[in-house]
Amino acid sequence: MLIFSHNIALIFNKKEAIVDNIVKYLTIISTGYCFLGVFFINAAAFNAIKKPLHSTLSSILRLFGIYIPLAYVFSLFFKLEGIFIGATLSSIIAGVLTYLWLKLEINKLVKTNYFKQ
């Protein structure tokens, strides 16, 4: 993303100020994509082990408990870039926390022989 972000931005707009913001967005946000992927995989895994409320709760907490507060706080210090930083950090935090939560839930299921049925 770092290499092509400027060229991608030019597809959408030619004004330098807007292109700069798109480049910042693509650069900052893309660093959290792998953790966001982990988050979505974990949410799907919760559904697969018949824990859809865990999946829903993790999504709600990611948005209202992590993303919005971090975006707000970081925007106070870093303006628009702060919103991007908050989004990236929320992806990282949510990915790690849902991974740990899913691991805990799977360990509980293993102890109850859930997977042998």
CYANA upper distance limits for C-alpha pairs under 8 A (distance plus 0.5 A):
  1 MET  CA      5 SER  CA      5.91
  1 MET  CA     26 LEU  CA      7.26
  1 MET  CA     27 THR  CA      6.98
  1 MET  CA     30 SER  CA      7.49
  2 LEU  CA     26 LEU  CA      8.26
  2 LEU  CA     27 THR  CA      6.37
  4 PHE  CA      8 ILE  CA      6.56
  5 SER  CA      9 ALA  CA      6.54
  5 SER  CA     22 ILE  CA      8.21
  5 SER  CA     23 VAL  CA      5.82
  5 SER  CA     26 LEU  CA      6.72
  5 SER  CA     27 THR  CA      7.57
  6 HIS  CA     10 LEU  CA      6.81
  6 HIS  CA     19 VAL  CA      7.49
  6 HIS  CA     20 ASP  CA      8.37
  6 HIS  CA     22 ILE  CA      8.41
  6 HIS  CA     23 VAL  CA      6.21
  7 ASN  CA     11 ILE  CA      7.25
  8 ILE  CA     12 PHE  CA      7.82
  9 ALA  CA     13 ASN  CA      6.99
  9 ALA  CA     19 VAL  CA      5.79
  9 ALA  CA     22 ILE  CA      6.15
  9 ALA  CA     23 VAL  CA      6.83
 10 LEU  CA     14 LYS  CA      5.97
 10 LEU  CA     19 VAL  CA      6.85
 13 ASN  CA     18 ILE  CA      7.33
 13 ASN  CA     19 VAL  CA      6.94
 14 LYS  CA     18 ILE  CA      8.09
 14 LYS  CA     19 VAL  CA      7.17
 15 LYS  CA     19 VAL  CA      6.62
 16 GLU  CA     20 ASP  CA      6.50
 17 ALA  CA     21 ASN  CA      6.96
 18 ILE  CA     22 ILE  CA      6.73
 19 VAL  CA     23 VAL  CA      6.60
 20 ASP  CA     24 LYS  CA      6.70
 21 ASN  CA     25 TYR  CA      6.58
 22 ILE  CA     26 LEU  CA      6.59
 23 VAL  CA     27 THR  CA      6.46
 24 LYS  CA     28 ILE  CA      6.45
 24 LYS  CA     81 GLU  CA      7.61
 25 TYR  CA     29 ILE  CA      6.21
 25 TYR  CA     30 SER  CA      8.47
 25 TYR  CA     81 GLU  CA      7.95
 25 TYR  CA     84 PHE  CA      6.69
 26 LEU  CA     30 SER  CA      6.18
 27 THR  CA     31 THR  CA      7.42
 28 ILE  CA     32 GLY  CA      8.26
 28 ILE  CA     84 PHE  CA      6.69
 28 ILE  CA     85 ILE  CA      6.96
 28 ILE  CA     88 THR  CA      7.38
 29 ILE  CA     33 TYR  CA      7.48
 29 ILE  CA     84 PHE  CA      6.51
 29 ILE  CA     85 ILE  CA      7.71
 29 ILE  CA     87 ALA  CA      7.38
 29 ILE  CA     88 THR  CA      5.81
 30 SER  CA     88 THR  CA      8.26
 31 THR  CA     88 THR  CA      7.34
 32 GLY  CA     36 LEU  CA      6.71
 32 GLY  CA     88 THR  CA      5.39
 32 GLY  CA     89 LEU  CA      7.61
 32 GLY  CA     91 SER  CA      6.21
 32 GLY  CA     92 ILE  CA      6.40
 33 TYR  CA     37 GLY  CA      6.60
 33 TYR  CA     88 THR  CA      8.37
 33 TYR  CA     91 SER  CA      7.82
 34 CYS  CA     38 VAL  CA      6.85
 35 PHE  CA     39 PHE  CA      6.68
 35 PHE  CA     91 SER  CA      6.16
 35 PHE  CA     92 ILE  CA      5.56
 35 PHE  CA     94 ALA  CA      8.15
 35 PHE  CA     95 GLY  CA      5.37
 35 PHE  CA     96 VAL  CA      7.82
 36 LEU  CA     40 PHE  CA      6.80
 36 LEU  CA     91 SER  CA      5.43
 36 LEU  CA     92 ILE  CA      7.31
 36 LEU  CA     94 ALA  CA      8.03
 36 LEU  CA     95 GLY  CA      6.38
 37 GLY  CA     41 ILE  CA      6.64
 37 GLY  CA     95 GLY  CA      8.09
 38 VAL  CA     42 ASN  CA      6.55
 38 VAL  CA     95 GLY  CA      5.81
 38 VAL  CA     96 VAL  CA      8.40
 38 VAL  CA     99 TYR  CA      7.83
 39 PHE  CA     43 ALA  CA      6.68
 39 PHE  CA     91 SER  CA      7.95
 39 PHE  CA     94 ALA  CA      6.70
 39 PHE  CA     95 GLY  CA      4.73
 39 PHE  CA     96 VAL  CA      8.13
 39 PHE  CA     98 THR  CA      6.69
 39 PHE  CA     99 TYR  CA      7.73
 40 PHE  CA     44 ALA  CA      6.71
 41 ILE  CA     45 ALA  CA      6.60
 42 ASN  CA     46 PHE  CA      6.68
 42 ASN  CA     55 SER  CA      8.31
 42 ASN  CA     95 GLY  CA      8.44
 42 ASN  CA     98 THR  CA      6.72
 42 ASN  CA     99 TYR  CA      6.76
 42 ASN  CA    102 LEU  CA      7.12
 43 ALA  CA     47 ASN  CA      7.05
 43 ALA  CA     54 HIS  CA      8.20
 43 ALA  CA     55 SER  CA      5.17
 43 ALA  CA     56 THR  CA      8.29
 43 ALA  CA     58 SER  CA      7.98
 43 ALA  CA     59 SER  CA      8.40
 43 ALA  CA     98 THR  CA      8.15
 44 ALA  CA     48 ALA  CA      6.75
 44 ALA  CA     55 SER  CA      7.72
 45 ALA  CA     49 ILE  CA      6.79
 45 ALA  CA    102 LEU  CA      8.25
 46 PHE  CA     50 LYS  CA      6.89
 46 PHE  CA     51 LYS  CA      5.45
 46 PHE  CA     52 PRO  CA      6.41
 46 PHE  CA     54 HIS  CA      6.87
 46 PHE  CA     55 SER  CA      6.10
 46 PHE  CA    102 LEU  CA      7.45
 47 ASN  CA     51 LYS  CA      5.74
 47 ASN  CA     52 PRO  CA      5.12
 47 ASN  CA     55 SER  CA      7.05
 51 LYS  CA     55 SER  CA      7.33
 52 PRO  CA     56 THR  CA      6.72
 53 LEU  CA     57 LEU  CA      6.35
 54 HIS  CA     58 SER  CA      6.51
 55 SER  CA     59 SER  CA      6.86
 56 THR  CA     60 ILE  CA      6.76
 57 LEU  CA     61 LEU  CA      6.51
 58 SER  CA     62 ARG  CA      6.45
 58 SER  CA     94 ALA  CA      8.26
 58 SER  CA     98 THR  CA      7.52
 59 SER  CA     63 LEU  CA      6.85
 60 ILE  CA     64 PHE  CA      6.46
 60 ILE  CA     65 GLY  CA      7.94
 61 LEU  CA     65 GLY  CA      5.12
 61 LEU  CA     66 ILE  CA      6.99
 62 ARG  CA     66 ILE  CA      5.56
 62 ARG  CA     67 TYR  CA      6.43
 62 ARG  CA     90 SER  CA      7.20
 62 ARG  CA     91 SER  CA      8.36
 62 ARG  CA     94 ALA  CA      6.42
 63 LEU  CA     67 TYR  CA      5.39
 63 LEU  CA     68 ILE  CA      6.58
 64 PHE  CA     68 ILE  CA      6.06
 64 PHE  CA     69 PRO  CA      7.69
 65 GLY  CA     69 PRO  CA      7.08
 66 ILE  CA     70 LEU  CA      6.48
 66 ILE  CA     90 SER  CA      6.04
 66 ILE  CA     93 ILE  CA      8.45
 66 ILE  CA     94 ALA  CA      8.30
 67 TYR  CA     71 ALA  CA      6.39
 67 TYR  CA     86 GLY  CA      6.59
 67 TYR  CA     87 ALA  CA      6.15
 67 TYR  CA     89 LEU  CA      8.29
 67 TYR  CA     90 SER  CA      5.48
 67 TYR  CA     91 SER  CA      8.41
 68 ILE  CA     72 TYR  CA      6.53
 68 ILE  CA     86 GLY  CA      8.19
 69 PRO  CA     73 VAL  CA      6.62
 69 PRO  CA     86 GLY  CA      8.46
 70 LEU  CA     74 PHE  CA      6.43
 70 LEU  CA     83 ILE  CA      8.13
 70 LEU  CA     86 GLY  CA      5.12
 70 LEU  CA     87 ALA  CA      7.89
 70 LEU  CA     89 LEU  CA      8.20
 70 LEU  CA     90 SER  CA      7.71
 71 ALA  CA     75 SER  CA      6.36
 71 ALA  CA     82 GLY  CA      6.63
 71 ALA  CA     83 ILE  CA      4.77
 71 ALA  CA     84 PHE  CA      7.60
 71 ALA  CA     85 ILE  CA      7.52
 71 ALA  CA     86 GLY  CA      4.60
 71 ALA  CA     87 ALA  CA      6.76
 72 TYR  CA     76 LEU  CA      7.04
 72 TYR  CA     82 GLY  CA      8.22
 72 TYR  CA     83 ILE  CA      7.24
 72 TYR  CA     86 GLY  CA      8.14
 73 VAL  CA     77 PHE  CA      7.66
 73 VAL  CA     82 GLY  CA      8.18
 73 VAL  CA     86 GLY  CA      8.47
 74 PHE  CA     78 PHE  CA      6.33
 74 PHE  CA     79 LYS  CA      7.74
 74 PHE  CA     82 GLY  CA      4.76
 74 PHE  CA     83 ILE  CA      6.75
 74 PHE  CA     85 ILE  CA      7.49
 74 PHE  CA     86 GLY  CA      6.69
 75 SER  CA     79 LYS  CA      4.72
 75 SER  CA     80 LEU  CA      6.50
 75 SER  CA     81 GLU  CA      7.42
 75 SER  CA     82 GLY  CA      4.61
 75 SER  CA     83 ILE  CA      5.81
 76 LEU  CA     82 GLY  CA      7.82
 77 PHE  CA     82 GLY  CA      7.30
 78 PHE  CA     82 GLY  CA      5.00
 78 PHE  CA     83 ILE  CA      8.44
 79 LYS  CA     83 ILE  CA      7.55
 80 LEU  CA     84 PHE  CA      7.36
 81 GLU  CA     85 ILE  CA      6.66
 82 GLY  CA     86 GLY  CA      6.50
 83 ILE  CA     87 ALA  CA      6.70
 84 PHE  CA     88 THR  CA      6.74
 85 ILE  CA     89 LEU  CA      6.59
 86 GLY  CA     90 SER  CA      6.49
 87 ALA  CA     91 SER  CA      6.82
 88 THR  CA     92 ILE  CA      6.88
 89 LEU  CA     93 ILE  CA      6.53
 90 SER  CA     94 ALA  CA      6.30
 91 SER  CA     95 GLY  CA      6.38
 92 ILE  CA     96 VAL  CA      6.76
 93 ILE  CA     97 LEU  CA      6.53
 94 ALA  CA     98 THR  CA      6.38
 95 GLY  CA     99 TYR  CA      6.61
 96 VAL  CA    100 LEU  CA      6.81
 97 LEU  CA    101 TRP  CA      6.58
 98 THR  CA    102 LEU  CA      6.35
 99 TYR  CA    103 LYS  CA      6.60
100 LEU  CA    104 LEU  CA      6.73
101 TRP  CA    105 GLU  CA      6.75
102 LEU  CA    106 ILE  CA      6.56
103 LYS  CA    107 ASN  CA      6.65
104 LEU  CA    108 LYS  CA      6.86
105 GLU  CA    109 LEU  CA      6.83
106 ILE  CA    110 VAL  CA      6.62
107 ASN  CA    111 LYS  CA      6.80
108 LYS  CA    112 THR  CA      7.01
109 LEU  CA    113 ASN  CA      6.77
109 LEU  CA    114 TYR  CA      5.66
109 LEU  CA    115 PHE  CA      7.72
110 VAL  CA    114 TYR  CA      6.44
110 VAL  CA    115 PHE  CA      7.09
113 ASN  CA    117 GLN  CA      7.82
